[in-house]
Amino acid sequence: MTLTMRTMGAPCEIPTRVISGMKIEAINGEGVPVQLPPIFTKMAEQRLKGLQVKMGKNPQFKADYIDFMEKVIASGYAEEVSDGEKPKEGREWYIPHHGVYHPRKPDKIRVVFDCAAKCSGISLNDVLLPGPNLMNDLQGVLMRFREYPVAFSSDIECMFYQVKVPESQRDLLRFLWWPKGDMSQKPKVYRMGVHLFGAVSAPSCCNYSLRRTGTDNKCNASPEAVNTLHNNFYMDDGLKSVADVERAIHLVSELKTLCKEGGFNLTKWSSNKREVLKEIPVMDRAKELMDLDLESSQLPIERTLGVLWNAETDEFQFRCQIRKTEGQEGPCCLY
């Protein structure tokens, strides 16, 4: 099972394997020469010192950051590198990282691994193969979502973290971190075993893994379920519409089972039909729907692929901030 990717006109075969229910995708092609400068940990150490200073000034940021990193390690997405373990020459890189908060979710931190950070004029992303663009057209996904009266949406939980990187390439994803977040200790070397959001290779590899999940299991799934996996997802967001409630209920269940075969968990389900929502376990529903009384409450307005979807009225909506600049005359400006 291979994925053909090209760099400078030369094809590179990327093997796909399944281990422990998770697909394995190479980040730059087995056998592709990668020569990185022998800078070891200098850049990562400098960035970690800056992170330590920021944590010292902001206790909440520190607590959130440590909690995120420890969950990544405890979940098996990252592993500690044994002392003295030597990678192949030119196949080692230390990725600096920093934390950001979502503008609409100020209590939720995301640690960003900066694969674009340069040292000696080169970054990890400079030597990774981006691969073919396997993303569905955004406009097409939204238009198909509006095609039929019964609509539902879902999200692949931590999509990039569900696709593993071959062991031979994990030393390109090394990083520094304090054991248990204890900054009184000397930082240790860890490495990611899964794809990173900031790596240019990740979207193609993870999209391919999702598509391959449908193709590999087409004998055990309906053509509609496989087609949905191939054509109705934009990265980790799935949007689908069908003609009637019964068909939607069956397809939701089938998609959940199909994605599980590739190690992907579909969650944050939503629908414009209460009958469909009632068949979805509460913990698998979108956050706004978990505590909602489906018998008496209105369905919420949710953000999906950059637009607001009013599930109650089944309409797309937009929020615009209208204001006049100082000294402006005439029409207001839209921001």
Sequence and secondary structure as in RCSB ss.txt:
>XXXX:A:sequence
MTLTMRTMGAPCEIPTRVISGMKIEAINGEGVPVQLPPIFTKMAEQRLKGLQVKMGKNPQFKADYIDFMEKVIAS
GYAEEVSDGEKPKEGREWYIPHHGVYHPRKPDKIRVVFDCAAKCSGISLNDVLLPGPNLMNDLQGVLMRFREYPV
AFSSDIECMFYQVKVPESQRDLLRFLWWPKGDMSQKPKVYRMGVHLFGAVSAPSCCNYSLRRTGTDNKCNASPEA
VNTLHNNFYMDDGLKSVADVERAIHLVSELKTLCKEGGFNLTKWSSNKREVLKEIPVMDRAKELMDLDLESSQLP
IERTLGVLWNAETDEFQFRCQIRKTEGQEGPCCLY
>XXXX:A:secstr
 EEEEEETTEEEEEEEEEETTEEEE SS TT      S TTHHHHHHHHHHHHHHHH HHHHHHHHHHHHHHHHT
TSEEE  TT    TT   B  EEEEEETTEEEEEEEEE TT  BTTB HHHHS         HHHHHHHHTSSSE
EEEEEETTTGGGSB  GGGGGGGEEEE GGG TTS  EEEEESB  TTSTTHHHHHHHHHHHHHHHTTTSS HHH
HHHHHHSEETTEEEEEESSHHHHHHHHHHHHHHHHHTT  EEEEEES HHHHHTS GGGB HHHHT  TTTS   
EEEETTEEEETTTTEEE    EE  TT  SS EE 
